[in-house]
Amino acid sequence: MATEAVAKPRTSLRVGVQKFGTFLSGMIMPNIGAFIAWGIVTAFFIPAGFTPNEELAKLVGPMITYLLPLLIGYTGGRMVHGVRGGVVGAAATMGVIVGTDIPMFIGAMIMGPLTAWIMKKLDKVWEGRVKPGFEMLIDNFTAGIVAAALAIFGMLVIGPVVKAFSNGASAVVEFLVTNGLLPFTSIFIEPAKVLFLNNAVNHGILTPLGTEQALANGKSILFLLEANPGPGVGILLAYMIFGKGLAKASAPGAALIQFVGGIHEIYFPFVLMKPIIILAAIGGGMTGIFTLVLTGAGLRSPAAPGSIIAVFAATASDSYFGVALSVLLAATVSFLIASVILKASKTPVGETEEDSLGAATSRMEAMKGKKSSISSTLTGAGATTAVMAGPIKNIVFACDAGMGSSAMGASVLRNKIKAAGFPDVKVTNSAIANLSDTYDVVITHQDLTERAKPATASAVHVSVDNFMNSPRYDEIVELVKSSNTEGTADAAAPAAAPVATAAPAAAEAATPSDILVADSVVLNGTATTRDAAIDEAGRLLLDRGAVDSGYIDAMHEREESVSTYMGSFLAIPHGTNAAKDHIMKSAVSVIRYPNGIDWNGKEVKFVVGVAGINNEHLQILSSIAKVFTNKAQVAQLEAATTVDEVLELFGKVNA
């Protein structure tokens, strides 16, 4: 018990630092392009640049003083409270900018999220209490008041505190450089990289301090303390020559990805497989930093990702030799140390290099806290056959608007996962534009997968062409079973029963509505094409007074983006996310086409037009999904001779 009590705080502290580092990284990384833009302008047009130009050099000061901190403040605020948080975060960041005379990156990382968090909490206080018609007035004035107050607070309090911290940190760095101690920072930085703890140091301290140095001196050594690709590629080269099995076979591809692609994460499993090899990374890192100190070399701006291409693109004009030598010597020393270790060590009895690498990759993902987007490069694992690093907790269906097709698919899979005994697994739907890298599994239509991947790189991605009854759903259920193994199913099974029995009681208690009425049901549609069927379904909604004519146009726009064909002879045309203003009330129209319609190469016999206000569309789509996942009910719909039969089958839509 004592051991367990000690271990838990240590783990939670590491996870907390990881999350904090990831949050800091999330504010910096989206704005690296702006840092590079500033670096290019600086490199070319300052007096010591490639092509000095006094007029164009005027861009340098405002970009570093105003543009970059404001972008960081906006991004941090947006991460906490959407666009509204971004706006108040950027406005409040002006306070710390004006209150100091140094680039206020750290101040922006404080003021952006802090102001957005306060705004979010205040919005919760009066949520649902504002009288209709006053929402915009209240929203705008509260945002303005909060932004103004926090800007003043930032100027008078946060700015001076951050400046004092920055001056102290700069003095520490200067002390390390002056006394030749800077290379020893690798003792901390290299293990931190492998443990995913580096972001807090790199983006919280080194990037702001490095940028301040670059503004004063035209370059900074701090940008290359963590980004140097030499130590990692040296380890991978050693595995290429002295490794065995899968590790040896995977090392060349991993080296290319790490050195040219800049994804350092890919060499972490090779270190975790033989932890003593961290000495190679430390030795290489120390050598690289020592070389930079001796040659006085540095970068103009951050190199992200840590690719050799990005490193040289950010290298100061007088530092190409020093930077190249730093990378070369770091790789050489790392290679030599790793080679000695690999030659001297043996694979444990009964364990192959393939087993070791697979286990190390799993440990890496467990430390990271999510699926690694590059792990399959090492292990060859398939997207839906491997066991996740941890239990699956969040699954998201993503589509263009985050309404119709994704909500339908989420409802179908949610029922399957509950039936399998995992009711605690959260299955939601979202617009692709609103995705964040917080999901374990992301499901998209096959035409949208590439759009979803950049925002959710760490998730397992599953592509489907049929939201209603895709065979991939069974694969996902199996993935949940294999990943949530440690007692999850047994613990969850008893909880599943009340869910199944509570639903009918809730339905009986609900007051029927008029979402679907007899006038909106057509047993024999007249349309013969997809577009005509969308018009026919839309006109029924229009005749009900549920939508205006603009919604029908949005239904066509949605269809051109991604097909609303669901499978089981069903299509559910609906408007885009931007068409919400065209909806007056929730309504559904149902049209049957006995002879079928060609819907982008799929046969459709039922067209269900959907318009939902607020979140009512989720319940509507869930009810429709329950009808069309039941083959017997689909057969009843095909055989129905009266409108009342259809209304009875769709009864829960009105619940």
C-alpha positions in Angstrom: 0.0 0.0 0.0 2.8 2.4 0.8 4.4 1.9 -2.6 1.1 2.5 -4.3 0.5 5.7 -2.3 3.9 7.1 -3.4 3.6 6.1 -7.0 0.3 7.7 -7.7 1.3 11.3 -7.0 4.4 10.9 -9.1 2.3 9.7 -12.1 -0.3 12.4 -11.7 2.4 15.1 -11.5 3.9 13.8 -14.7 0.5 13.7 -16.4 -0.2 17.2 -15.1 3.0 18.6 -16.5 2.3 16.8 -19.8 -1.1 18.4 -20.0 0.3 21.8 -19.1 3.1 21.4 -21.7 0.5 20.4 -24.4 -1.6 23.4 -23.6 1.4 25.8 -23.9 2.4 24.0 -27.2 -1.2 24.5 -28.4 -0.8 28.2 -28.1 2.6 28.4 -29.9 2.5 25.7 -32.6 -0.5 27.1 -34.6 1.4 30.4 -34.8 4.9 29.1 -35.9 4.2 30.3 -39.4 4.0 33.8 -38.1 7.3 33.3 -36.1 8.9 32.1 -39.4 7.5 35.1 -41.2 9.1 37.4 -38.6 12.3 35.5 -38.9 12.4 35.9 -42.7 11.7 39.6 -42.6 14.4 40.0 -39.9 16.9 37.9 -41.9 16.6 39.9 -45.0 15.9 43.5 -44.1 17.6 44.4 -40.8 21.0 46.2 -41.2 22.9 42.9 -40.7 20.5 41.0 -43.0 21.0 39.5 -46.4 19.4 42.5 -48.2 19.3 45.5 -45.7 16.3 47.7 -46.3 15.5 50.4 -43.8 11.9 50.8 -44.9 11.0 47.1 -44.9 12.9 46.6 -41.6 10.1 48.7 -39.9 8.0 45.5 -40.0 10.3 43.7 -37.5 9.5 45.7 -34.3 5.7 45.7 -34.6 5.5 42.0 -35.6 7.5 40.9 -32.5 5.9 43.4 -30.2 2.3 43.3 -31.2 1.5 40.6 -33.8 3.0 37.5 -32.2 1.8 38.1 -28.6 -1.7 39.0 -29.9 -1.8 35.8 -32.0 -0.7 33.8 -28.9 -3.3 35.5 -26.7 -6.0 34.9 -29.2 -5.1 31.3 -29.7 -4.9 30.6 -26.0 -8.3 32.3 -25.4 -9.9 30.4 -28.3 -8.6 27.1 -26.8 -10.5 27.8 -23.6 -13.7 29.5 -24.8 -13.9 29.4 -28.6 -13.8 32.6 -30.7 -15.4 34.6 -28.0 -12.6 33.6 -25.6 -10.0 34.4 -28.4 -11.3 37.9 -28.8 -11.3 38.8 -25.1 -8.0 37.1 -24.7 -6.3 39.1 -27.5 -7.8 42.3 -26.1 -6.5 41.6 -22.6 -3.1 40.7 -24.0 -2.7 44.4 -25.1 -2.4 45.3 -21.5 0.8 43.3 -20.9 2.2 44.4 -24.3 1.8 48.1 -23.5 2.9 47.6 -19.8 6.4 46.3 -20.7 9.2 46.9 -23.2 10.0 43.3 -24.0 8.2 40.8 -26.3 5.4 39.6 -24.1 5.0 36.0 -25.1 4.7 34.6 -21.6 2.3 37.4 -20.7 0.2 36.5 -23.7 0.2 32.8 -22.6 -1.2 34.0 -19.2 -3.7 36.6 -20.3 -5.3 34.8 -23.2 -6.4 31.7 -21.4 -7.1 33.5 -18.1 -9.4 36.1 -19.6 -11.2 33.5 -21.7 -11.7 31.3 -18.6 -13.2 34.2 -16.6 -15.4 35.0 -19.6 -16.5 31.4 -19.8 -17.4 31.3 -16.1 -19.4 34.5 -16.3 -21.3 33.3 -19.3 -22.4 30.3 -17.3 -23.7 32.6 -14.6 -26.4 34.2 -16.8 -26.8 31.4 -19.2 -30.6 31.0 -19.9 -31.4 34.1 -17.8 -31.2 36.7 -20.5 -34.5 37.8 -22.0 -35.0 37.1 -25.7 -33.8 40.0 -27.9 -31.1 41.1 -25.4 -28.6 38.3 -26.0 -26.3 40.2 -28.4 -26.3 43.3 -26.2 -25.4 41.4 -23.1 -22.8 39.3 -24.9 -21.0 42.2 -26.4 -21.0 44.5 -23.4 -19.9 41.7 -21.0 -17.1 40.8 -23.3 -16.0 44.4 -23.6 -16.1 45.0 -19.8 -14.1 41.8 -19.1 -11.5 42.5 -21.8 -11.0 46.1 -20.6 -10.7 45.1 -16.9 -8.2 42.3 -17.7 -6.2 44.5 -20.0 -5.8 47.0 -17.2 -4.9 44.2 -14.8 -2.4 42.8 -17.2 -0.8 46.2 -17.7 -0.5 47.0 -14.0 0.1 43.6 -12.5 0.9 40.7 -14.9 3.2 42.7 -17.2 5.7 43.8 -14.5 5.7 40.3 -12.9 6.4 38.6 -16.2 9.1 41.1 -17.0 10.8 40.4 -13.7 10.6 36.6 -14.3 11.9 37.1 -17.9 14.9 39.1 -16.6 15.6 36.5 -14.0 15.5 33.6 -16.5 17.7 35.6 -18.9 20.2 36.1 -16.1 20.2 32.3 -15.5 20.8 31.6 -19.1 23.6 34.1 -19.3 25.2 32.6 -16.2 25.0 29.1 -17.8 26.6 30.4 -21.0 29.3 32.4 -19.3 30.3 29.5 -17.1 30.1 26.9 -19.8 27.3 25.1 -18.1 24.6 25.3 -20.9 25.4 21.9 -22.4 24.4 20.3 -19.1 20.8 21.3 -19.7 20.7 18.2 -22.0 20.7 16.1 -18.8 17.1 17.4 -18.3 16.0 18.2 -21.8 16.7 14.8 -23.5 14.9 12.6 -20.9 12.1 15.1 -20.8 11.6 14.7 -24.5 11.1 11.0 -24.2 8.7 11.5 -21.3 6.7 14.1 -23.3 7.5 16.8 -20.6 9.5 19.0 -22.9 6.7 21.3 -24.2 6.4 23.1 -20.9 10.1 24.0 -21.0 10.4 24.5 -24.7 7.3 26.6 -25.4 6.9 28.0 -21.9 10.5 29.3 -21.5 13.0 28.7 -24.3 10.9 30.1 -27.2 10.0 33.3 -25.4 13.6 33.8 -24.1 15.0 32.8 -27.4 12.8 35.3 -29.3 13.9 38.1 -26.9 17.6 37.2 -27.6 17.0 37.0 -31.3 15.4 40.5 -31.3 18.5 41.9 -29.6 21.2 39.8 -31.3 19.6 38.5 -34.5 19.9 34.9 -33.3 19.6 32.7 -30.3 21.1 29.3 -29.2 18.0 28.5 -27.2 16.0 27.7 -30.2 18.2 24.6 -30.9 18.5 23.2 -27.4 15.5 20.9 -27.9 15.0 20.9 -31.7 18.4 19.6 -32.7 17.7 16.4 -34.7 21.2 15.1 -34.2 20.8 13.0 -31.0 17.7 11.2 -32.3 19.0 10.3 -35.7 22.3 9.1 -34.1 20.3 6.6 -32.0 18.3 5.4 -35.1 21.5 5.0 -37.1 22.9 2.8 -34.4 19.8 0.6 -34.5 20.1 0.4 -38.3 23.6 -1.2 -38.0 23.5 -3.0 -34.7 19.8 -3.5 -34.0 17.9 -6.8 -34.6 14.6 -7.9 -36.0 11.8 -5.3 -36.3 13.8 -2.6 -34.6 16.6 -2.9 -37.2 14.1 -3.0 -40.1 12.1 0.0 -38.8 15.1 2.2 -38.0 15.8 3.5 -41.6 12.2 4.7 -42.1 12.1 6.2 -38.6 15.4 8.0 -39.2 14.0 9.6 -42.4 10.8 10.7 -40.6 12.7 12.1 -37.7 15.6 13.9 -39.5 13.7 15.2 -42.5 10.1 15.2 -41.2 11.0 16.6 -37.8 8.9 14.1 -35.9 11.2 13.3 -33.0 8.5 11.3 -31.3 9.3 8.4 -33.6 12.6 7.5 -31.9 11.2 7.5 -28.4 10.3 3.8 -28.5 13.8 2.9 -29.4 15.0 4.6 -26.2 12.2 3.1 -24.1 13.1 -0.4 -25.4 16.6 0.0 -23.8 16.3 2.9 -21.4 20.1 3.1 -20.9 20.3 4.5 -24.5 19.0 7.8 -23.0 22.7 8.3 -22.3 23.3 8.5 -26.0 20.7 11.2 -26.4 22.2 13.2 -23.5 25.7 12.8 -24.8 24.7 13.9 -28.3 22.6 16.8 -27.0 25.5 18.1 -24.8 27.9 17.8 -27.7 25.5 19.8 -30.0 25.0 22.6 -27.5 28.7 22.8 -26.7 29.4 23.2 -30.4 26.9 26.0 -30.7 28.5 27.7 -27.7 32.0 27.5 -29.2 31.0 28.7 -32.7 28.5 31.3 -31.4 25.9 29.9 -33.8 22.1 30.2 -33.4 18.7 30.4 -35.1 16.7 33.5 -35.9 13.3 31.9 -35.0 11.9 28.6 -33.6 12.5 25.5 -35.8 9.2 23.6 -35.7 9.0 20.8 -36.4 12.6 19.9 -35.5 13.4 18.9 -39.1 16.9 19.6 -40.6 15.1 21.6 -43.2 13.3 23.8 -40.7 16.6 24.1 -38.7 18.5 25.4 -41.7 15.6 27.6 -42.8 15.8 29.4 -39.4 19.6 29.5 -39.1 21.1 33.0 -38.9 23.2 34.1 -41.9 26.5 33.7 -39.9 25.7 30.4 -38.3 25.3 27.8 -41.0 28.7 26.2 -40.3 28.2 26.2 -36.5 24.6 24.7 -36.8 25.7 22.1 -39.4 28.6 21.1 -37.2 26.4 21.0 -34.1 23.9 18.6 -35.8 26.7 16.4 -37.2 28.7 16.1 -34.0 25.5 15.5 -31.9 24.5 12.7 -34.3 28.1 11.2 -34.3 28.4 11.1 -30.5 24.9 9.8 -30.0 25.6 7.1 -32.6 28.8 6.0 -31.0 27.3 5.8 -27.5 24.2 3.9 -28.7 26.4 1.6 -30.8 28.5 0.6 -27.7 25.3 0.0 -25.7 23.7 -2.1 -28.4 26.8 -4.2 -29.0 27.2 -4.8 -25.2 23.6 -5.7 -24.5 21.5 -8.7 -25.4 17.8 -9.1 -26.0 16.3 -10.7 -22.9 15.7 -14.5 -23.1 12.3 -15.3 -24.6 11.8 -11.8 -25.9 12.3 -10.7 -29.5 13.3 -7.3 -30.7 9.8 -7.1 -32.3 8.2 -7.8 -28.9 10.4 -5.2 -27.3 9.6 -2.5 -29.8 5.9 -3.2 -29.7 5.9 -3.0 -25.9 8.1 0.1 -25.9 5.7 1.8 -28.4 2.8 0.9 -26.1 4.6 2.4 -23.1 5.3 5.5 -25.1 1.6 5.9 -26.0 0.7 5.3 -22.3 3.0 8.1 -21.2 1.7 10.4 -24.0 -1.8 9.7 -22.8 -3.2 9.0 -26.3 -2.6 7.1 -29.5 0.5 8.0 -31.4 0.0 9.0 -35.0 3.3 7.5 -36.0 3.3 4.3 -34.0 2.0 2.2 -36.8 5.1 3.2 -38.8 7.1 1.2 -36.2 4.8 -1.7 -35.4 2.7 -2.0 -38.6 -0.5 -2.0 -36.5 -3.8 -1.5 -38.3 -6.0 1.3 -37.3 -8.9 -0.9 -35.9 -7.1 -4.1 -34.9 -4.5 -2.8 -32.4 -5.2 -2.4 -28.7 -5.2 1.2 -27.7 -2.6 2.5 -25.2 -5.4 3.0 -22.7 -9.2 2.5 -22.5 -11.3 4.2 -25.2 -13.4 6.9 -23.6 -14.3 9.3 -26.4 -15.5 8.5 -29.9 -16.6 11.2 -32.3 -18.4 11.1 -35.6 -17.4 14.1 -37.7 -19.1 15.5 -40.8 -19.1 18.8 -42.6 -21.8 20.4 -40.5 -21.8 18.1 -37.4 -25.5 17.7 -37.6 -27.3 15.2 -39.9 -25.2 12.3 -41.0 -22.7 12.4 -38.1 -25.5 12.5 -35.5 -27.2 9.5 -37.2 -24.0 7.5 -37.2 -23.2 8.4 -33.6 -26.7 7.2 -32.6 -26.2 3.8 -34.3 -22.8 3.2 -32.9 -23.8 4.4 -29.4 -26.5 1.8 -29.3 -24.1 -1.0 -30.5 -21.5 0.0 -27.8 -24.1 0.1 -25.1 -25.4 -3.3 -26.2 -21.8 -4.7 -25.9 -21.7 -3.6 -22.3 -19.7 -0.3 -22.4 -22.2 2.4 -21.7 -19.5 4.7 -20.3 -17.9 5.1 -23.7 -18.9 8.5 -24.9 -20.0 8.7 -28.6 -20.7 12.2 -29.9 -20.9 14.0 -33.2 -19.1 17.2 -34.3 -18.4 19.4 -37.3 -14.9 18.8 -38.7 -14.1 22.5 -38.1 -14.7 22.0 -34.4 -12.6 18.9 -33.9 -9.7 19.0 -31.4 -7.1 16.4 -30.6 -8.9 15.0 -27.6 -10.7 11.9 -29.0 -9.6 8.3 -29.0 -11.4 7.3 -32.2 -12.6 9.6 -35.0 -15.1 8.3 -37.6 -15.7 10.2 -40.8 -17.2 9.6 -44.2 -14.4 8.4 -46.5 -14.5 11.7 -48.4 -13.8 13.7 -45.3 -11.1 11.6 -43.5 -8.2 13.6 -44.8 -9.8 16.8 -43.6 -10.3 15.4 -40.1 -6.8 14.0 -39.6 -4.8 17.2 -39.1 -7.0 18.3 -36.2 -7.0 14.8 -34.6 -3.6 13.4 -35.4 -3.3 11.3 -32.3 -6.7 9.4 -32.7 -7.5 6.2 -34.6 -9.3 7.2 -37.8 -12.0 5.1 -39.3 -13.5 5.8 -42.7 -17.0 4.7 -43.6 -19.1 5.0 -46.7 -22.4 4.1 -45.0 -23.4 5.8 -41.7 -26.4 3.5 -41.1 -25.0 0.0 -41.1 -21.3 0.1 -41.9 -19.4 -3.1 -41.2 -16.7 -0.9 -39.6 -18.9 -0.4 -36.6 -18.4 -4.0 -35.5 -14.6 -3.5 -35.8 -14.9 -0.4 -33.6 -16.9 -2.4 -31.0 -14.2 -5.1 -31.0 -11.6 -2.4 -30.6 -13.5 -1.0 -27.6 -13.7 -4.6 -26.1 -10.0 -5.2 -26.6 -8.9 -1.8 -25.2 -11.3 -1.6 -22.3 -10.5 -5.0 -20.9 -9.6 -4.5 -17.3 -13.0 -5.1 -15.7 -14.7 -2.5 -17.8 -17.2 -4.8 -19.4 -18.1 -6.5 -16.1 -18.5 -3.2 -14.3 -20.5 -1.6 -17.0 -22.9 -4.4 -17.7 -25.1 -3.9 -14.7 -25.4 -0.2 -15.5 -26.6 -1.0 -19.0 -29.9 -2.5 -17.9 -31.4 0.7 -16.4 -30.6 2.5 -19.6 -32.6 0.0 -21.6 -35.6 0.0 -19.2 -35.7 3.7 -18.5 -36.1 4.8 -22.1 -39.7 3.5 -22.6 -40.8 5.1 -19.3 -39.4 8.4 -20.5 -41.1 8.0 -23.9 -44.4 7.4 -22.2 -44.1 10.4 -20.0 -43.2 12.7 -22.9 -45.8 14.9 -24.4 -46.2 14.2 -28.2 -45.2 17.1 -30.5 -45.9 17.8 -34.2 -42.4 17.3 -35.6 -43.8 14.7 -38.0 -47.4 15.1 -39.1 -49.5 13.3 -41.7 -49.2 16.2 -44.2 -45.5 15.7 -44.3 -45.6 12.0 -45.2 -45.8 11.0 -48.9 -46.1 7.3 -49.8 -45.3 7.7 -53.5 -42.9 10.4 -54.3 -42.9 11.9 -57.8 -39.2 12.8 -58.0 -37.0 10.7 -60.2 -33.6 12.2 -59.4 -31.6 13.0 -56.2 -31.9 16.8 -56.6 -35.6 16.6 -57.3 -36.1 14.4 -54.2 -34.3 17.0 -52.1 -36.6 19.7 -53.5 -39.6 17.5 -52.7 -38.6 16.9 -49.1 -37.6 20.5 -48.6 -40.9 21.8 -49.9 -42.8 19.7 -47.4 -40.8 21.4 -44.6 -41.4 24.8 -46.3 -45.1 24.2 -46.5 -45.1 23.4 -42.7 -43.6 26.8 -42.0 -40.6 25.1 -40.4 -38.0 26.6 -42.8 -37.7 29.3 -45.4 -36.7 28.8 -49.0 -33.0 29.4 -48.1 -32.9 26.1 -46.2 -33.7 24.1 -49.4 -30.7 25.8 -51.1 -28.6 24.8 -48.0 -29.8 21.2 -48.4 -28.5 21.1 -51.9 -25.2 22.7 -50.8 -24.8 20.1 -48.1 -25.4 17.3 -50.6 -22.7 18.7 -52.9 -20.3 18.6 -50.0 -20.9 15.1 -48.7 -23.6 12.6 -49.6 -26.4 12.2 -47.0 -27.0 8.6 -48.0 -27.1 6.6 -44.8 -27.6 3.0 -46.0 -30.7 0.8 -45.6 -32.2 2.6 -48.6 -32.3 5.9 -46.6 -31.1 9.4 -47.3 -31.5 12.3 -44.9 -31.0 15.6 -46.7 -30.5 18.5 -44.4 -29.0 22.0 -44.4 -25.4 23.0 -43.7 -24.3 24.2 -40.2 -24.6 27.8 -41.5 -28.3 27.3 -42.4 -29.6 27.3 -38.8 -31.0 30.8 -39.2 -33.3 29.5 -41.9 -35.1 27.1 -39.4 -38.1 28.3 -37.6 -39.1 25.1 -35.9 -38.1 21.5 -35.8 -39.8 19.3 -38.5 -39.4 16.1 -40.4 -40.7 15.1 -43.9 -40.8 11.5 -45.0 -41.1 10.5 -48.7 -41.2 6.9 -50.0 -40.0 6.1 -53.5 -41.1 2.5 -54.2 -39.1 2.2 -57.4 -36.0 3.7 -55.9 -33.9 6.7 -56.8 -30.2 6.7 -57.9 -28.5 8.6 -55.1 -24.9 9.0 -56.2 -24.8 5.3 -57.3 -26.8 4.1 -54.2 -30.4 3.0 -54.3 -32.7 5.2 -52.1 -36.3 4.4 -51.3 -36.8 6.7 -48.3 -35.9 10.4 -48.2 -36.3 11.9 -44.8 -35.9 15.7 -44.7 -34.7 17.0 -41.4 -34.7 20.5 -39.8 -33.9 20.9 -36.1 -33.5 23.9 -33.9 -31.1 23.8 -30.9 -30.2 20.2 -30.2 -33.6 18.7 -31.1 -32.1 17.3 -34.4 -30.1 14.9 -32.3 -33.2 13.2 -30.8 -34.9 13.3 -34.2 -32.0 11.6 -35.9 -31.6 9.1 -33.1 -35.2 8.0 -33.5 -34.9 7.7 -37.2 -31.7 5.6 -36.8 -33.6 3.2 -34.5 -36.2 2.7 -37.3 -33.7 2.0 -40.1 -31.4 -0.2 -38.1 -34.3 -2.6 -37.6 -34.7 -4.7 -40.8 -38.2 -5.7 -39.9 -39.3 -2.1 -39.5 -37.7 -1.2 -42.8 -39.7 -4.0 -44.4 -42.9 -2.6 -42.8 -42.2 0.8 -44.2 -41.8 -0.7 -47.7 -45.1 -2.5 -47.3 -47.0 0.3 -45.6 -50.3 1.2 -47.4 -51.4 4.1 -45.2 -49.8 7.3 -43.7 -50.8 6.2 -40.3 -48.7 3.1 -40.5 -45.6 5.3 -41.3 -46.5 7.7 -38.4 -46.8 4.8 -36.0 -43.3 3.5 -37.0 -41.8 7.0 -36.7 -43.7 7.6 -33.4 -40.6 8.3 -31.3 -39.7 11.2 -33.6 -42.5 13.1 -32.0 -41.6 12.1 -28.4 
